[in-house]
Amino acid sequence: MGRLLLVHPCPVCNYHIEGDLHEGNSGLDAMFLRNHYALAICHSCRHLVSVLLANTDEETKDALKAARNHLVQTEADAVIGDVQAQRLLPLLRAALDQFDGEVPPAVSACTVCGSQNFEVITGLSEADFEAQKVWVRCPRCEEGRLFLESAGTWE
């Protein structure tokens, strides 16, 4: 499951982002078993964006393992009458059934301008989000810092 991120405005220049950004992956589509969203700063348009990146082999193995575990839990939830689980079950099965080594890796590009000139932001951990300690530099003024918080998940 991926994370939706809310970005607070820069206190220095008031740079802000409309809507949420995405981070992580999903087991509901074979594409997200091979690729994942990451945060990046585009050097061409100077925006904080979500970019789709190809997984490493290890990340793909981890995504497949997590999707299988999610499928087992969802099957159990569906049996006891969980309507959400019953709705998700065919999607999870289809993603795993359709996944073969031929799902193409993502061609990474900025979601605003299409440039491939971006810097991926690394080191964002679940613990930091829970402790509300996630700050990234402002892509516009570079003096300010943007506070990020988890606004939920996406599947």
C-alpha positions, 0 to 999 in steps of 0.5 A, a space after each residue: 500500500 502506498 502513502 498519500 502525503 500532504 505538503 504544507 506551504 513553505 513559510 519563506 516563499 509560500 510555495 504550496 502544492 494543490 492536492 496530495 502526493 503519492 509515495 510507495 506502491 500497490 498490490 492492486 495492479 501489476 504495474 505497481 508490483 514492478 514500479 513504485 512512486 517516490 518523491 522528487 524535486 524536479 530541477 527543470 520546473 522546480 516542483 516537488 513531485 511524485 515520480 514513478 520509478 522502476 523497482 530494483 529486483 529486491 524491491 520487486 521481490 518485496 512487493 510480490 511478497 507483500 501482495 501475496 500476504 495482503 491477498 491472504 489477509 483479504 481472502 480471510 476478511 472477505 470470508 467473514 463478510 468484509 465488503 471492502 475485502 470482497 471488492 478488493 479481492 478480484 483486483 489483488 488476484 488479477 494483479 498477481 495473476 497478470 504479473 510476469 517478468 514482462 511488466 515493463 519498468 517505468 520510464 521516470 519523468 516529472 509529473 508536471 513538466 515531463 523532464 527527467 532532470 530530478 532528484 529523488 528524495 531518500 530516507 523517508 521512513 514510516 517512523 519519521 512520518 509517525 513522529 511528524 519529523 518529515 521536512 524537505 527543502 523547498 524546491 522554489 526558494 531552497 531556503 525554506 522547508 516543507 513539512 510533509 505528513 501522511 494523509 492516508 493510504 492508497 491502494 
